[in-house]
Every structure is written in structure tokens, then in C-alpha cells.
């Protein structure tokens, strides 16, 4: 006679920590509010992401290194980096940028920074297709961290969803601002 024993579900550490975290969703743009609504990103997601920042901080250099290993495989991207900057300078900027993704805040400053990123990418001739491509390596790394640092299935799903939503919004804002810059330049010509 056999018995099936259901494995005990591990405790949800990050969900518990998220209860005490700050999460701020405060943007003035109606368009951004709609984008946030459509992807179902809310303050509970931001709180969970903020709670997980403790795991991200010691790993952020590895995340950034993984990103650059991926994009430097593309000759066009390597050429753009070498022409306009250095990997070391860009690493510092991306480290700061990555940590800001986990501060639990989406506000007008968050939106403006993404517009600035888009304008820089446009100015140096970085094609918009590379932005989501590069961020996929970041998302893959972050998912790996979720599975390493949470053993609770529900929590893993919620973390991956929340991180995915924030990265999705990030990409939407940058690509939209890139296109707006493209239109602005064409109209000025």
C-alpha cells in the first residue's frame, strides 16, 4: 500500500518582506497610467520587487556582466559602444539603472529617465530592436535568481510576473520615446 506525500510548500519569504516595503505608483501622464493598467502592474508588484532588491544588489554586477557578454557578441553593438563610450563607463550607468528598477517606484522621474535613455540610444544610432534583445538576458538572469532565492512556487510566480511587468514597462517607455525622437528629427528635417 503506497501513500503519496505532498511536498511541503516552502515559506514565502519575499511576499512576507513585501508587506513592510514601500511601493509608489504615481505618474502624471495618462498614457503611462494606461500602459501600467494594461500590463496589470500595481503597487503590490512594486513592493515585491522592492523586497527582492536585497537579492539583486549583491548580484547586480553579474547581471550587468551577463548583459554585456550578450550584446558584445553583436559586432554592430560592439562598434557603437567603442565609438561612443567604454564598457566600463556603461557598466557603471547600467548598474545604477538596474538598481533603480528595484526601488519600488514608478513616478515621473522614472519615466523621464527612460526618455533620456531613448534619446541617447537614438543619438548614437542604436537600433531599437537591440533594446529588448539585451533586456532578455537581464530577464533570464533575474528569473534564475528568483528560482535560487525562493523555493515557494506561488512566490516565484509572483516575483517573475512583477519583474516581467516592470521590465515590460521599461521597454515600452524607452521604445516609445525612441520613436518620438525619430519622428521629431524627421519633422525638423
Biotite code that builds the C-alpha atoms (Angstrom):
import biotite.structure as struc

atoms = struc.array([
    struc.Atom([0.000, 0.000, 0.000], chain_id="A", res_id=1, res_name="UNK", atom_name="CA", element="C"),
    struc.Atom([1.579, 3.265, -1.126], chain_id="A", res_id=2, res_name="UNK", atom_name="CA", element="C"),
    struc.Atom([0.976, 6.706, 0.115], chain_id="A", res_id=3, res_name="UNK", atom_name="CA", element="C"),
    struc.Atom([1.612, 9.850, -1.815], chain_id="A", res_id=4, res_name="UNK", atom_name="CA", element="C"),
    struc.Atom([3.080, 12.532, 0.343], chain_id="A", res_id=5, res_name="UNK", atom_name="CA", element="C"),
    struc.Atom([2.635, 16.038, -0.905], chain_id="A", res_id=6, res_name="UNK", atom_name="CA", element="C"),
    struc.Atom([5.860, 18.006, -0.619], chain_id="A", res_id=7, res_name="UNK", atom_name="CA", element="C"),
    struc.Atom([5.618, 20.746, 1.949], chain_id="A", res_id=8, res_name="UNK", atom_name="CA", element="C"),
    struc.Atom([5.494, 24.171, 0.335], chain_id="A", res_id=9, res_name="UNK", atom_name="CA", element="C"),
    struc.Atom([8.385, 26.383, 1.399], chain_id="A", res_id=10, res_name="UNK", atom_name="CA", element="C"),
    struc.Atom([7.635, 29.624, 3.200], chain_id="A", res_id=11, res_name="UNK", atom_name="CA", element="C"),
    struc.Atom([7.150, 32.713, 1.025], chain_id="A", res_id=12, res_name="UNK", atom_name="CA", element="C"),
    struc.Atom([9.988, 34.931, 2.271], chain_id="A", res_id=13, res_name="UNK", atom_name="CA", element="C"),
    struc.Atom([9.720, 37.796, -0.228], chain_id="A", res_id=14, res_name="UNK", atom_name="CA", element="C"),
    struc.Atom([5.941, 38.058, -0.025], chain_id="A", res_id=15, res_name="UNK", atom_name="CA", element="C"),
    struc.Atom([6.291, 38.488, 3.742], chain_id="A", res_id=16, res_name="UNK", atom_name="CA", element="C"),
    struc.Atom([9.017, 41.128, 3.358], chain_id="A", res_id=17, res_name="UNK", atom_name="CA", element="C"),
    struc.Atom([6.964, 42.964, 0.719], chain_id="A", res_id=18, res_name="UNK", atom_name="CA", element="C"),
    struc.Atom([4.284, 43.759, 3.305], chain_id="A", res_id=19, res_name="UNK", atom_name="CA", element="C"),
    struc.Atom([6.703, 46.152, 5.014], chain_id="A", res_id=20, res_name="UNK", atom_name="CA", element="C"),
    struc.Atom([8.104, 47.703, 1.829], chain_id="A", res_id=21, res_name="UNK", atom_name="CA", element="C"),
    struc.Atom([7.289, 50.937, 0.081], chain_id="A", res_id=22, res_name="UNK", atom_name="CA", element="C"),
    struc.Atom([5.703, 50.815, -3.331], chain_id="A", res_id=23, res_name="UNK", atom_name="CA", element="C"),
    struc.Atom([4.872, 54.008, -5.176], chain_id="A", res_id=24, res_name="UNK", atom_name="CA", element="C"),
    struc.Atom([2.974, 54.256, -8.421], chain_id="A", res_id=25, res_name="UNK", atom_name="CA", element="C"),
    struc.Atom([2.498, 57.942, -9.116], chain_id="A", res_id=26, res_name="UNK", atom_name="CA", element="C"),
    struc.Atom([2.794, 59.208, -12.685], chain_id="A", res_id=27, res_name="UNK", atom_name="CA", element="C"),
    struc.Atom([1.116, 62.275, -14.145], chain_id="A", res_id=28, res_name="UNK", atom_name="CA", element="C"),
    struc.Atom([0.949, 61.005, -17.736], chain_id="A", res_id=29, res_name="UNK", atom_name="CA", element="C"),
    struc.Atom([-2.434, 59.487, -18.562], chain_id="A", res_id=30, res_name="UNK", atom_name="CA", element="C"),
    struc.Atom([-0.751, 57.418, -21.301], chain_id="A", res_id=31, res_name="UNK", atom_name="CA", element="C"),
    struc.Atom([1.686, 55.867, -18.825], chain_id="A", res_id=32, res_name="UNK", atom_name="CA", element="C"),
    struc.Atom([-1.137, 55.252, -16.349], chain_id="A", res_id=33, res_name="UNK", atom_name="CA", element="C"),
    struc.Atom([-2.974, 53.376, -19.092], chain_id="A", res_id=34, res_name="UNK", atom_name="CA", element="C"),
    struc.Atom([0.139, 51.363, -20.003], chain_id="A", res_id=35, res_name="UNK", atom_name="CA", element="C"),
    struc.Atom([0.616, 50.419, -16.347], chain_id="A", res_id=36, res_name="UNK", atom_name="CA", element="C"),
    struc.Atom([-3.052, 49.443, -16.096], chain_id="A", res_id=37, res_name="UNK", atom_name="CA", element="C"),
    struc.Atom([-2.959, 47.333, -19.286], chain_id="A", res_id=38, res_name="UNK", atom_name="CA", element="C"),
    struc.Atom([0.011, 45.256, -18.066], chain_id="A", res_id=39, res_name="UNK", atom_name="CA", element="C"),
    struc.Atom([-1.607, 44.991, -14.609], chain_id="A", res_id=40, res_name="UNK", atom_name="CA", element="C"),
    struc.Atom([1.366, 46.467, -12.789], chain_id="A", res_id=41, res_name="UNK", atom_name="CA", element="C"),
    struc.Atom([0.336, 47.688, -9.344], chain_id="A", res_id=42, res_name="UNK", atom_name="CA", element="C"),
    struc.Atom([1.821, 48.781, -6.033], chain_id="A", res_id=43, res_name="UNK", atom_name="CA", element="C"),
    struc.Atom([1.847, 45.221, -4.674], chain_id="A", res_id=44, res_name="UNK", atom_name="CA", element="C"),
    struc.Atom([4.142, 44.290, -7.600], chain_id="A", res_id=45, res_name="UNK", atom_name="CA", element="C"),
    struc.Atom([6.368, 47.269, -6.810], chain_id="A", res_id=46, res_name="UNK", atom_name="CA", element="C"),
    struc.Atom([6.535, 46.299, -3.130], chain_id="A", res_id=47, res_name="UNK", atom_name="CA", element="C"),
    struc.Atom([7.511, 42.742, -4.041], chain_id="A", res_id=48, res_name="UNK", atom_name="CA", element="C"),
    struc.Atom([10.176, 43.966, -6.452], chain_id="A", res_id=49, res_name="UNK", atom_name="CA", element="C"),
    struc.Atom([11.470, 46.340, -3.783], chain_id="A", res_id=50, res_name="UNK", atom_name="CA", element="C"),
    struc.Atom([11.673, 43.499, -1.251], chain_id="A", res_id=51, res_name="UNK", atom_name="CA", element="C"),
    struc.Atom([13.677, 41.446, -3.746], chain_id="A", res_id=52, res_name="UNK", atom_name="CA", element="C"),
    struc.Atom([16.217, 44.268, -4.194], chain_id="A", res_id=53, res_name="UNK", atom_name="CA", element="C"),
    struc.Atom([18.225, 42.798, -1.300], chain_id="A", res_id=54, res_name="UNK", atom_name="CA", element="C"),
    struc.Atom([18.893, 39.783, -3.517], chain_id="A", res_id=55, res_name="UNK", atom_name="CA", element="C"),
    struc.Atom([19.634, 41.866, -6.604], chain_id="A", res_id=56, res_name="UNK", atom_name="CA", element="C"),
    struc.Atom([22.184, 44.254, -5.073], chain_id="A", res_id=57, res_name="UNK", atom_name="CA", element="C"),
    struc.Atom([24.958, 41.711, -4.445], chain_id="A", res_id=58, res_name="UNK", atom_name="CA", element="C"),
    struc.Atom([24.300, 40.186, -7.895], chain_id="A", res_id=59, res_name="UNK", atom_name="CA", element="C"),
    struc.Atom([23.932, 43.391, -9.926], chain_id="A", res_id=60, res_name="UNK", atom_name="CA", element="C"),
    struc.Atom([27.470, 43.334, -11.317], chain_id="A", res_id=61, res_name="UNK", atom_name="CA", element="C"),
    struc.Atom([26.937, 39.763, -12.518], chain_id="A", res_id=62, res_name="UNK", atom_name="CA", element="C"),
    struc.Atom([23.649, 40.794, -14.133], chain_id="A", res_id=63, res_name="UNK", atom_name="CA", element="C"),
    struc.Atom([25.364, 43.680, -15.932], chain_id="A", res_id=64, res_name="UNK", atom_name="CA", element="C"),
    struc.Atom([28.298, 41.479, -16.971], chain_id="A", res_id=65, res_name="UNK", atom_name="CA", element="C"),
    struc.Atom([25.861, 38.958, -18.411], chain_id="A", res_id=66, res_name="UNK", atom_name="CA", element="C"),
    struc.Atom([24.150, 41.765, -20.334], chain_id="A", res_id=67, res_name="UNK", atom_name="CA", element="C"),
    struc.Atom([27.435, 42.964, -21.864], chain_id="A", res_id=68, res_name="UNK", atom_name="CA", element="C"),
    struc.Atom([28.631, 39.443, -22.683], chain_id="A", res_id=69, res_name="UNK", atom_name="CA", element="C"),
    struc.Atom([25.406, 39.045, -24.644], chain_id="A", res_id=70, res_name="UNK", atom_name="CA", element="C"),
    struc.Atom([25.402, 42.345, -26.521], chain_id="A", res_id=71, res_name="UNK", atom_name="CA", element="C"),
    struc.Atom([29.122, 42.407, -27.279], chain_id="A", res_id=72, res_name="UNK", atom_name="CA", element="C"),
    struc.Atom([28.560, 39.315, -29.425], chain_id="A", res_id=73, res_name="UNK", atom_name="CA", element="C"),
    struc.Atom([26.867, 41.629, -31.939], chain_id="A", res_id=74, res_name="UNK", atom_name="CA", element="C"),
    struc.Atom([29.546, 43.445, -33.977], chain_id="A", res_id=75, res_name="UNK", atom_name="CA", element="C"),
    struc.Atom([27.261, 46.449, -34.616], chain_id="A", res_id=76, res_name="UNK", atom_name="CA", element="C"),
    struc.Atom([26.699, 46.947, -30.877], chain_id="A", res_id=77, res_name="UNK", atom_name="CA", element="C"),
    struc.Atom([30.354, 46.492, -30.020], chain_id="A", res_id=78, res_name="UNK", atom_name="CA", element="C"),
    struc.Atom([31.252, 49.130, -32.622], chain_id="A", res_id=79, res_name="UNK", atom_name="CA", element="C"),
    struc.Atom([28.699, 51.603, -31.232], chain_id="A", res_id=80, res_name="UNK", atom_name="CA", element="C"),
    struc.Atom([29.991, 51.115, -27.687], chain_id="A", res_id=81, res_name="UNK", atom_name="CA", element="C"),
    struc.Atom([33.627, 51.560, -28.727], chain_id="A", res_id=82, res_name="UNK", atom_name="CA", element="C"),
    struc.Atom([32.779, 54.650, -30.782], chain_id="A", res_id=83, res_name="UNK", atom_name="CA", element="C"),
    struc.Atom([30.754, 56.482, -28.125], chain_id="A", res_id=84, res_name="UNK", atom_name="CA", element="C"),
    struc.Atom([31.924, 55.213, -24.756], chain_id="A", res_id=85, res_name="UNK", atom_name="CA", element="C"),
    struc.Atom([33.569, 52.313, -22.967], chain_id="A", res_id=86, res_name="UNK", atom_name="CA", element="C"),
    struc.Atom([32.078, 49.184, -21.482], chain_id="A", res_id=87, res_name="UNK", atom_name="CA", element="C"),
    struc.Atom([33.402, 50.236, -18.072], chain_id="A", res_id=88, res_name="UNK", atom_name="CA", element="C"),
    struc.Atom([31.565, 53.595, -18.166], chain_id="A", res_id=89, res_name="UNK", atom_name="CA", element="C"),
    struc.Atom([28.409, 51.957, -19.439], chain_id="A", res_id=90, res_name="UNK", atom_name="CA", element="C"),
    struc.Atom([28.634, 49.235, -16.781], chain_id="A", res_id=91, res_name="UNK", atom_name="CA", element="C"),
    struc.Atom([28.500, 51.878, -14.022], chain_id="A", res_id=92, res_name="UNK", atom_name="CA", element="C"),
    struc.Atom([25.471, 53.512, -15.628], chain_id="A", res_id=93, res_name="UNK", atom_name="CA", element="C"),
    struc.Atom([23.685, 50.194, -16.108], chain_id="A", res_id=94, res_name="UNK", atom_name="CA", element="C"),
    struc.Atom([24.394, 49.096, -12.521], chain_id="A", res_id=95, res_name="UNK", atom_name="CA", element="C"),
    struc.Atom([22.684, 52.245, -11.265], chain_id="A", res_id=96, res_name="UNK", atom_name="CA", element="C"),
    struc.Atom([19.869, 51.797, -13.766], chain_id="A", res_id=97, res_name="UNK", atom_name="CA", element="C"),
    struc.Atom([19.309, 48.154, -12.755], chain_id="A", res_id=98, res_name="UNK", atom_name="CA", element="C"),
    struc.Atom([19.144, 49.028, -9.073], chain_id="A", res_id=99, res_name="UNK", atom_name="CA", element="C"),
    struc.Atom([16.606, 51.770, -9.814], chain_id="A", res_id=100, res_name="UNK", atom_name="CA", element="C"),
    struc.Atom([14.326, 49.131, -11.346], chain_id="A", res_id=101, res_name="UNK", atom_name="CA", element="C"),
    struc.Atom([14.061, 47.555, -7.891], chain_id="A", res_id=102, res_name="UNK", atom_name="CA", element="C"),
    struc.Atom([13.427, 50.669, -5.790], chain_id="A", res_id=103, res_name="UNK", atom_name="CA", element="C"),
    struc.Atom([9.660, 50.086, -5.806], chain_id="A", res_id=104, res_name="UNK", atom_name="CA", element="C"),
    struc.Atom([8.854, 53.360, -7.547], chain_id="A", res_id=105, res_name="UNK", atom_name="CA", element="C"),
    struc.Atom([7.286, 54.371, -10.826], chain_id="A", res_id=106, res_name="UNK", atom_name="CA", element="C"),
    struc.Atom([6.933, 58.122, -10.988], chain_id="A", res_id=107, res_name="UNK", atom_name="CA", element="C"),
    struc.Atom([7.559, 60.963, -13.416], chain_id="A", res_id=108, res_name="UNK", atom_name="CA", element="C"),
    struc.Atom([11.301, 60.800, -12.743], chain_id="A", res_id=109, res_name="UNK", atom_name="CA", element="C"),
    struc.Atom([11.274, 57.104, -13.699], chain_id="A", res_id=110, res_name="UNK", atom_name="CA", element="C"),
    struc.Atom([9.526, 57.983, -16.979], chain_id="A", res_id=111, res_name="UNK", atom_name="CA", element="C"),
    struc.Atom([11.875, 60.896, -17.737], chain_id="A", res_id=112, res_name="UNK", atom_name="CA", element="C"),
    struc.Atom([14.963, 58.750, -17.220], chain_id="A", res_id=113, res_name="UNK", atom_name="CA", element="C"),
    struc.Atom([13.644, 56.245, -19.778], chain_id="A", res_id=114, res_name="UNK", atom_name="CA", element="C"),
    struc.Atom([13.103, 59.117, -22.244], chain_id="A", res_id=115, res_name="UNK", atom_name="CA", element="C"),
    struc.Atom([16.694, 60.200, -21.682], chain_id="A", res_id=116, res_name="UNK", atom_name="CA", element="C"),
    struc.Atom([17.909, 56.644, -22.360], chain_id="A", res_id=117, res_name="UNK", atom_name="CA", element="C"),
    struc.Atom([15.912, 56.607, -25.604], chain_id="A", res_id=118, res_name="UNK", atom_name="CA", element="C"),
    struc.Atom([17.328, 59.934, -26.774], chain_id="A", res_id=119, res_name="UNK", atom_name="CA", element="C"),
    struc.Atom([20.850, 58.732, -26.088], chain_id="A", res_id=120, res_name="UNK", atom_name="CA", element="C"),
    struc.Atom([20.233, 55.495, -27.965], chain_id="A", res_id=121, res_name="UNK", atom_name="CA", element="C"),
    struc.Atom([18.784, 57.445, -30.882], chain_id="A", res_id=122, res_name="UNK", atom_name="CA", element="C"),
    struc.Atom([21.691, 59.922, -30.922], chain_id="A", res_id=123, res_name="UNK", atom_name="CA", element="C"),
    struc.Atom([24.329, 57.176, -31.094], chain_id="A", res_id=124, res_name="UNK", atom_name="CA", element="C"),
    struc.Atom([22.429, 55.200, -33.734], chain_id="A", res_id=125, res_name="UNK", atom_name="CA", element="C"),
    struc.Atom([21.461, 52.193, -31.635], chain_id="A", res_id=126, res_name="UNK", atom_name="CA", element="C"),
    struc.Atom([18.634, 50.424, -33.426], chain_id="A", res_id=127, res_name="UNK", atom_name="CA", element="C"),
    struc.Atom([15.549, 49.936, -31.209], chain_id="A", res_id=128, res_name="UNK", atom_name="CA", element="C"),
    struc.Atom([15.462, 46.178, -31.832], chain_id="A", res_id=129, res_name="UNK", atom_name="CA", element="C"),
    struc.Atom([18.558, 45.716, -29.654], chain_id="A", res_id=130, res_name="UNK", atom_name="CA", element="C"),
    struc.Atom([16.962, 47.147, -26.523], chain_id="A", res_id=131, res_name="UNK", atom_name="CA", element="C"),
    struc.Atom([14.502, 44.295, -25.861], chain_id="A", res_id=132, res_name="UNK", atom_name="CA", element="C"),
    struc.Atom([17.077, 41.791, -27.094], chain_id="A", res_id=133, res_name="UNK", atom_name="CA", element="C"),
    struc.Atom([19.585, 42.957, -24.494], chain_id="A", res_id=134, res_name="UNK", atom_name="CA", element="C"),
    struc.Atom([16.981, 43.066, -21.756], chain_id="A", res_id=135, res_name="UNK", atom_name="CA", element="C"),
    struc.Atom([16.048, 39.449, -22.380], chain_id="A", res_id=136, res_name="UNK", atom_name="CA", element="C"),
    struc.Atom([19.439, 38.416, -20.985], chain_id="A", res_id=137, res_name="UNK", atom_name="CA", element="C"),
    struc.Atom([18.688, 40.540, -17.911], chain_id="A", res_id=138, res_name="UNK", atom_name="CA", element="C"),
    struc.Atom([15.270, 38.928, -17.515], chain_id="A", res_id=139, res_name="UNK", atom_name="CA", element="C"),
    struc.Atom([16.765, 35.443, -17.859], chain_id="A", res_id=140, res_name="UNK", atom_name="CA", element="C"),
    struc.Atom([19.332, 36.217, -15.147], chain_id="A", res_id=141, res_name="UNK", atom_name="CA", element="C"),
    struc.Atom([16.674, 37.658, -12.845], chain_id="A", res_id=142, res_name="UNK", atom_name="CA", element="C"),
    struc.Atom([14.466, 34.590, -13.275], chain_id="A", res_id=143, res_name="UNK", atom_name="CA", element="C"),
    struc.Atom([17.407, 32.397, -12.337], chain_id="A", res_id=144, res_name="UNK", atom_name="CA", element="C"),
    struc.Atom([17.854, 34.484, -9.158], chain_id="A", res_id=145, res_name="UNK", atom_name="CA", element="C"),
    struc.Atom([14.178, 34.103, -8.305], chain_id="A", res_id=146, res_name="UNK", atom_name="CA", element="C"),
    struc.Atom([14.435, 30.304, -8.520], chain_id="A", res_id=147, res_name="UNK", atom_name="CA", element="C"),
    struc.Atom([17.656, 30.286, -6.499], chain_id="A", res_id=148, res_name="UNK", atom_name="CA", element="C"),
    struc.Atom([16.322, 32.525, -3.716], chain_id="A", res_id=149, res_name="UNK", atom_name="CA", element="C"),
    struc.Atom([12.721, 31.438, -3.421], chain_id="A", res_id=150, res_name="UNK", atom_name="CA", element="C"),
    struc.Atom([11.520, 27.874, -3.067], chain_id="A", res_id=151, res_name="UNK", atom_name="CA", element="C"),
    struc.Atom([7.833, 28.802, -2.833], chain_id="A", res_id=152, res_name="UNK", atom_name="CA", element="C"),
    struc.Atom([6.055, 28.215, -6.149], chain_id="A", res_id=153, res_name="UNK", atom_name="CA", element="C"),
    struc.Atom([3.430, 30.930, -5.698], chain_id="A", res_id=154, res_name="UNK", atom_name="CA", element="C"),
    struc.Atom([6.080, 33.440, -4.677], chain_id="A", res_id=155, res_name="UNK", atom_name="CA", element="C"),
    struc.Atom([8.299, 32.523, -7.628], chain_id="A", res_id=156, res_name="UNK", atom_name="CA", element="C"),
    struc.Atom([5.394, 33.078, -9.995], chain_id="A", res_id=157, res_name="UNK", atom_name="CA", element="C"),
    struc.Atom([4.534, 36.432, -8.408], chain_id="A", res_id=158, res_name="UNK", atom_name="CA", element="C"),
    struc.Atom([8.153, 37.634, -8.457], chain_id="A", res_id=159, res_name="UNK", atom_name="CA", element="C"),
    struc.Atom([8.686, 36.621, -12.083], chain_id="A", res_id=160, res_name="UNK", atom_name="CA", element="C"),
    struc.Atom([5.419, 38.278, -13.053], chain_id="A", res_id=161, res_name="UNK", atom_name="CA", element="C"),
    struc.Atom([6.200, 41.512, -11.182], chain_id="A", res_id=162, res_name="UNK", atom_name="CA", element="C"),
    struc.Atom([9.730, 41.723, -12.587], chain_id="A", res_id=163, res_name="UNK", atom_name="CA", element="C"),
    struc.Atom([8.441, 40.954, -16.077], chain_id="A", res_id=164, res_name="UNK", atom_name="CA", element="C"),
    struc.Atom([5.843, 43.716, -15.835], chain_id="A", res_id=165, res_name="UNK", atom_name="CA", element="C"),
    struc.Atom([8.410, 46.283, -14.712], chain_id="A", res_id=166, res_name="UNK", atom_name="CA", element="C"),
    struc.Atom([10.839, 45.291, -17.481], chain_id="A", res_id=167, res_name="UNK", atom_name="CA", element="C"),
    struc.Atom([7.983, 45.388, -19.964], chain_id="A", res_id=168, res_name="UNK", atom_name="CA", element="C"),
    struc.Atom([7.064, 48.926, -18.915], chain_id="A", res_id=169, res_name="UNK", atom_name="CA", element="C"),
    struc.Atom([10.724, 49.918, -19.090], chain_id="A", res_id=170, res_name="UNK", atom_name="CA", element="C"),
    struc.Atom([10.942, 48.692, -22.675], chain_id="A", res_id=171, res_name="UNK", atom_name="CA", element="C"),
    struc.Atom([7.637, 50.277, -23.676], chain_id="A", res_id=172, res_name="UNK", atom_name="CA", element="C"),
    struc.Atom([8.725, 53.674, -22.379], chain_id="A", res_id=173, res_name="UNK", atom_name="CA", element="C"),
    struc.Atom([12.148, 53.555, -23.997], chain_id="A", res_id=174, res_name="UNK", atom_name="CA", element="C"),
    struc.Atom([10.924, 52.323, -27.368], chain_id="A", res_id=175, res_name="UNK", atom_name="CA", element="C"),
    struc.Atom([8.055, 54.817, -27.411], chain_id="A", res_id=176, res_name="UNK", atom_name="CA", element="C"),
    struc.Atom([10.407, 57.700, -26.598], chain_id="A", res_id=177, res_name="UNK", atom_name="CA", element="C"),
    struc.Atom([12.865, 56.443, -29.233], chain_id="A", res_id=178, res_name="UNK", atom_name="CA", element="C"),
    struc.Atom([10.134, 56.562, -31.865], chain_id="A", res_id=179, res_name="UNK", atom_name="CA", element="C"),
    struc.Atom([9.026, 60.014, -30.683], chain_id="A", res_id=180, res_name="UNK", atom_name="CA", element="C"),
    struc.Atom([12.617, 61.229, -31.087], chain_id="A", res_id=181, res_name="UNK", atom_name="CA", element="C"),
    struc.Atom([12.764, 59.672, -34.541], chain_id="A", res_id=182, res_name="UNK", atom_name="CA", element="C"),
    struc.Atom([9.548, 61.489, -35.551], chain_id="A", res_id=183, res_name="UNK", atom_name="CA", element="C"),
    struc.Atom([10.784, 64.779, -34.057], chain_id="A", res_id=184, res_name="UNK", atom_name="CA", element="C"),
    struc.Atom([14.055, 64.625, -36.013], chain_id="A", res_id=185, res_name="UNK", atom_name="CA", element="C"),
    struc.Atom([12.270, 63.767, -39.273], chain_id="A", res_id=186, res_name="UNK", atom_name="CA", element="C"),
    struc.Atom([9.832, 66.640, -38.821], chain_id="A", res_id=187, res_name="UNK", atom_name="CA", element="C"),
    struc.Atom([12.694, 69.058, -38.163], chain_id="A", res_id=188, res_name="UNK", atom_name="CA", element="C"),
    struc.Atom([14.360, 67.985, -41.397], chain_id="A", res_id=189, res_name="UNK", atom_name="CA", element="C"),
])
